Amino acid sequence: MKKIVSAGIGGRSFSMEEDAYARLSSYLNEFRSRADMGTMTSEVMDDVEARISELLSAKIYTSKEAVTLSMVENIISQLGMPDGNAGTNESKNERKMEGKKKFYRDPDTKAIGGVCSGLAAYFDVDVMIIRIIFIALLLAGTAGFWAYLILWMVAPLAKTSAQKCELRGLPVTADNMAKFTSSK
């Protein structure tokens, strides 16, 4: 029988096996020491813990289930370390293809609400092309205005590094999240 401990990760509480808790703690400590981002380290760590919390929540369907060592090892292999050392032997091209795209408004290059910059990042085109399309639609009638307004209200703003990775279709790994944390 394994000892179960309660741990708070990314603002959520989880019941974890003691060996899983020890492994996750050592991973986070090692991650913190390798991150070396100066004043941004706490933001990076918050994003990493939030992502770990999301992944753990997806794996646990009932509140009675405890987090196991294999679950923690799986998450560690997904996230890797800031220097690119993931736990798996996949090539970088295979890892790049893993990410799922999700539409968000992009706050980093926004002009008004981030809709055009979000669409440009999502479809991987120049933001000026999207802006020209919306201006042309606006001049042709009110379709551009209404489309922009609806997307502005419906689409969430990409606030975290993980969301910025999802917007661009990148896997949510330590290296990719670090790229977007420095832009805050």
C-alpha positions in Angstrom: 0.0 0.0 0.0 1.4 3.4 -1.0 1.2 6.5 1.1 -1.0 9.3 -0.4 -0.2 13.0 0.1 -2.2 16.0 -0.8 -0.4 18.6 -3.1 -1.4 21.9 -4.6 -0.3 22.3 -8.2 -1.3 25.2 -10.4 -4.1 26.3 -8.0 -5.7 22.9 -7.8 -5.4 20.2 -5.1 -4.4 16.6 -6.0 -4.1 13.4 -4.1 -0.7 11.9 -5.1 1.2 8.8 -4.3 4.3 9.7 -2.3 6.8 8.6 -4.9 4.9 10.6 -7.6 5.0 13.6 -5.4 8.7 13.2 -4.8 9.4 12.8 -8.5 7.3 15.9 -9.4 9.0 18.0 -6.7 12.4 17.0 -7.9 11.4 17.8 -11.6 10.1 21.2 -10.6 13.2 22.0 -8.6 15.4 20.9 -11.5 13.3 22.9 -14.0 13.5 26.0 -11.8 17.3 25.7 -11.7 17.6 25.2 -15.5 15.1 27.9 -16.4 17.5 30.7 -15.7 15.2 33.5 -16.8 16.0 36.0 -14.0 12.9 37.9 -13.0 10.7 35.9 -15.4 11.4 32.5 -13.6 8.4 32.8 -11.3 6.1 33.4 -14.3 7.6 30.5 -16.2 7.1 28.3 -13.1 3.5 29.4 -12.7 2.8 28.5 -16.4 4.5 25.1 -16.0 2.6 24.3 -12.9 -0.7 25.4 -14.5 0.1 23.1 -17.5 0.9 20.2 -15.2 -2.4 20.8 -13.4 -4.3 20.8 -16.7 -2.6 17.5 -17.7 -3.3 15.9 -14.4 -6.9 17.0 -14.4 -7.4 15.5 -17.8 -5.9 12.1 -16.6 -8.0 11.9 -13.4 -11.7 11.5 -13.9 -12.8 11.1 -10.3 -11.7 12.9 -7.2 -10.9 9.6 -5.5 -8.2 8.6 -8.0 -4.6 9.4 -6.9 -1.9 10.6 -9.2 0.6 7.8 -9.9 4.3 7.8 -10.7 3.6 6.7 -14.2 1.2 9.7 -14.8 4.0 12.1 -13.5 6.6 10.5 -15.7 4.3 10.8 -18.7 3.8 14.5 -18.0 7.5 15.1 -17.5 8.3 13.4 -20.8 5.7 15.7 -22.5 7.0 18.9 -21.0 10.8 18.2 -21.0 13.3 20.6 -19.6 14.1 24.2 -20.7 17.2 23.1 -22.6 15.1 20.8 -24.8 15.8 17.5 -23.0 12.4 15.8 -23.2 12.0 12.4 -21.7 11.3 10.8 -25.1 13.6 10.1 -28.1 11.3 11.8 -30.6 12.8 14.1 -33.2 12.1 17.8 -33.1 9.9 17.5 -36.2 7.7 14.8 -34.7 7.3 16.9 -31.5 6.4 20.0 -33.5 3.6 18.1 -35.2 2.0 17.0 -31.9 0.5 20.4 -31.0 -3.2 21.1 -31.4 -4.2 24.5 -32.7 -6.8 26.4 -30.8 -7.9 30.0 -31.7 -7.2 32.8 -29.3 -6.8 36.5 -29.7 -3.1 37.3 -29.7 -2.1 40.1 -27.2 1.5 40.3 -28.3 1.0 41.8 -31.7 -2.5 43.3 -31.4 -3.6 46.6 -32.8 -7.1 46.8 -31.4 -8.4 43.6 -29.9 -6.0 41.0 -31.1 -8.5 39.3 -33.5 -6.4 39.8 -36.7 -3.1 38.9 -35.0 -4.8 35.8 -33.5 -6.1 34.8 -36.9 -2.7 35.4 -38.5 -0.9 33.3 -35.9 -3.5 30.5 -36.1 -3.4 30.3 -39.9 0.3 31.1 -40.0 0.0 34.1 -42.4 1.2 37.7 -42.2 -1.0 39.8 -40.0 -1.2 42.6 -42.6 -3.0 40.2 -45.0 -5.7 39.5 -42.4 -6.0 43.2 -41.5 -6.4 44.2 -45.2 -9.1 41.5 -45.6 -11.0 43.0 -42.6 -10.6 46.5 -44.0 -11.9 45.4 -47.4 -14.9 43.7 -45.8 -15.6 46.9 -43.8 -15.4 49.1 -46.9 -17.6 46.6 -48.9 -20.3 46.8 -46.2 -20.5 46.1 -42.5 -19.6 42.4 -42.7 -16.0 43.1 -41.6 -17.1 45.1 -38.6 -19.6 42.5 -37.4 -17.2 39.6 -38.0 -14.4 41.4 -36.1 -16.8 42.3 -33.2 -18.2 38.8 -32.9 -14.7 37.2 -32.9 -13.5 39.8 -30.4 -16.4 38.8 -28.0 -16.2 35.0 -28.6 -12.5 34.3 -28.8 -10.5 34.3 -25.5 -7.3 36.2 -25.1 -4.1 34.1 -25.1 -2.9 35.0 -21.6 -0.6 32.1 -20.7 2.4 30.7 -22.5 0.6 27.4 -23.0 -2.3 29.2 -24.7 0.2 31.0 -27.0 1.7 27.7 -27.9 -1.8 26.3 -28.7 -2.6 29.3 -30.8 0.4 28.5 -33.0 0.0 24.8 -33.0 3.2 24.1 -31.0 3.3 21.4 -28.4 3.2 22.8 -24.9 6.7 22.0 -23.8 9.1 23.9 -21.6 11.1 25.3 -24.5 8.1 26.5 -26.4 6.5 28.1 -23.3 9.8 29.9 -22.5 9.6 31.5 -26.0 6.4 33.2 -25.2 7.1 34.1 -21.5 9.9 36.4 -22.5 7.5 38.4 -24.7 5.4 39.5 -21.7 
